Amino acid sequence: MTAKIIDGKKVSGIVREEWKVRADRLKKKGILPGLAVIIIGDNPASKLYVNNKIKACHEVGLHSEVHDLPNDISAEALLDLIEKLNELKTINGILVQLPLPDHIDDSKVLGTIKKDKDVDGFHLYNVGALMTGNAVFPPCTPFGVMRMLAYYNVPIAGQHAVIVGRSNIVGKPMAIMLLQEDATVTVCTSKTKDLEKHTANADILVVATGRPAMIKAAHVKPGAVVIDVGINKLESGKLVGDVDFEGVKDVASLITPVPGGVGPMTITMLVANTVIAAERDSGYAPDD
Ligand code: NDP
């Protein structure tokens, strides 16, 4: 079997167009959705992600602004900036690019973002909302994965979904979203015994570990749908996922490549959450 490739670029283009229509509707009413991105330090990967996010906002015609702060910024100064953005009418969404420097407490920062502007969905209120099946801002990466699965008509209800990785930004929310759609969900971590026994049982396998090519063909059930969230830069400069694409594509029925799989969807769903925030702020429903 050779898997069909899930084309994240194509799907994200289609989904971005849908959100452009919703943004245009708001603009006709004089409302320009706005996103503020805060980046601290000069981590090249973070810079690249932020550039791509801003580019996506431009494509959809949103207002966006970047607050580029030095690595030694104090926690107080950062929190002050967030408080100011919380009050700004022109800003509907606020995103703080992670990871933060060690001297800054992530949870304090994420908790300071007004929950109605928390387009990453990391504020504890929004985490709780997701957990109880009432997501306000679904976290962008799993939100993008769900949209991609829907585009390719992947059945979810009753399927066994196995997620490798339990981070707050990918693995855990991914598990909750799949559970919400009636999948039977298993979450594996670095402590899981006999990982292959679990992954080889998956109808849908989502991998988010940051371990280059750790999932091999033997980990995958023939015909499974394989979603590779990982983005790893090798010493050669090549970008690879957490899945051994060349080996696994001969076993899976559908597979995401890296790059060009989950990454573009994550960015698109950030745009979606920003438009949703602006619709809520303005009181206009999508079809007003
Ligand atoms: P984290 O480092 O926060 O979490 C990694 C998770 O993988 C942990 O739960 C860890 O387990 C688990 N893990 C590590 N090694 C193994 C192993 N050998 N077997 C099973 N589980 C293991 O990473 P993130 O979730 O933030 O990111 C994961 C990857 O996804 C990275 O490559 C990142 O760059 C990428 N990413 C891509 C995005 C996109 O848009 N495509 C968005 C966000 C992230 P434990 O908890 O026990 O330590």
Residues whose N, C-alpha, C, O or C-beta is under 5 A from the ligand:
A	BS01	NDP	T141 V164 G165 R166 S167 V170 G171 C188 T189 S190 K191 A208 T209 G210 R211 V229 G230 I231 N232 V262 G263 T266
